[in-house]
Amino acid sequence: MTKYKELETKYEFDVYPKRDLVIVKGKNAKIWDNEGREFIDCVGGHGSANIGHCNEKVIAAINEQASKLITCTGVFYNDTRALLLEKLINIAPANLTKAFLCNSGTEAVEAALKFTRFTAKTKFGEEKTEFICAMRSFHGRSMGALSATFNPKYRKDFQPLVPGFSFVPFNNIEKLRQRVEESNGKTAGIILEVIQGEGGVNIGTEEYFAEVRKLCDENNILLIIDEVQTGFCRTGKMFACENFNLQPDIMCLAKSIAGGFPMGAVLCSDKVEIPLGRHGTTFGGNPLACAAANAAIKFMLEEDLAKQAEEKGNYFVENFNKQIEEAGITKIREIRQLGLMIGIELKEKSQPHILNLMDDGIVCMPAGPTVLRLLPPLTISNEELDIVIEKIVKVLSYN
Ligand SMILES: *Cc1c(COP(=O)(O)O)cnc(C)c1O
């Protein structure tokens, strides 16, 4: 065991299922370990590396801001933060007009839940406090976000969680409508991912989201869309909800918002209220994160990264399907893909294949027991995608 593995094993809580790699460097879609081995990165920081590792524009912005001002609490105005807020609202769906800045996805979800409860209670009465969530959802690990997260494995040892959360099958409008009726006017918010990432790359339909929107409007329910993983060009649009003509009341963002630098944000429509002093965070909206985000978003727009993700995703699936067929591989149940958010559902466990791919210079991750999930940086080249395809076809043809 190398020194670094030893140290982490000795001093860090064993909460992550570790891969046997010490990653020390990244550039675009490639990462390197401490022995100089090169990998094509289809983990992409679980979706936080959309603009590529160590993006030059983000490096420059962080360097410049770091020598000017790193920390600045929300009680003062700040130039860099002000420009980011304008930028975020400009790229967001048109009905989202206000933002709250924080430091991670789970914090964005926490804020969304608090804002929703506050708004619903203030406008519609003390009883309107409940949330409806989707089965197989993932919204984070803090107590509120965990209460909206489905996986019993993540939840069971931490109960009691926040009361008032219930789950219905994803992409099933009848079950959702029924739950809203059962709640007797007490539903404050519905929280959904447009594409469930962690839950298996499950893609909702446009008809479903249209009905969800209607259901929310008819029942004074706020619609929270968690775009933490799907946001920032991943699915071929700046935000995945644009693929479905969906306007959320609240949108949660994090992961790729700042080129890999930790940051989160909640964007809200003018239906949402939260008054002075009712929420806050020390580091939220700090100038360093804002500078990184400004540079990252500028890069996405200038490079039309959304279009790139769409084209590369389609390129991948087309060529992958062709080669799978040529190789006569029958282990695949289904491919679910939008842009470069790709889930390959197998008829068997995905984990052994993921380990074999690592030996072949490709890192990727599961999404549930049978899905192989790919979230490469959107700056990945077609040549790199060809290699990914070749290696997946290769490991899937092992017996
Ligand atoms: C990763 C993720 C979160 C949690 O984000 P953290 O920054 O890890 O707290 C929430 N929602 C979705 C959809 C995610 O993919």
The ligand as an ORCA input file, in Angstrom:
! r2SCAN-3c Opt
* xyz 0 1
  C     -24.895     14.980     -5.878
  C     -26.319     15.330     -5.770
  C     -26.831     16.008     -4.648
  C     -25.994     16.324     -3.443
  O     -24.953     17.184     -3.731
  P     -23.711     17.293     -2.707
  O     -22.925     18.453     -3.237
  O     -23.002     15.995     -2.769
  O     -24.279     17.562     -1.370
  C     -28.162     16.364     -4.667
  N     -28.962     16.069     -5.705
  C     -28.506     15.420     -6.792
  C     -29.433     15.141     -7.931
  C     -27.172     15.017     -6.857
  O     -26.736     14.335     -7.926
*
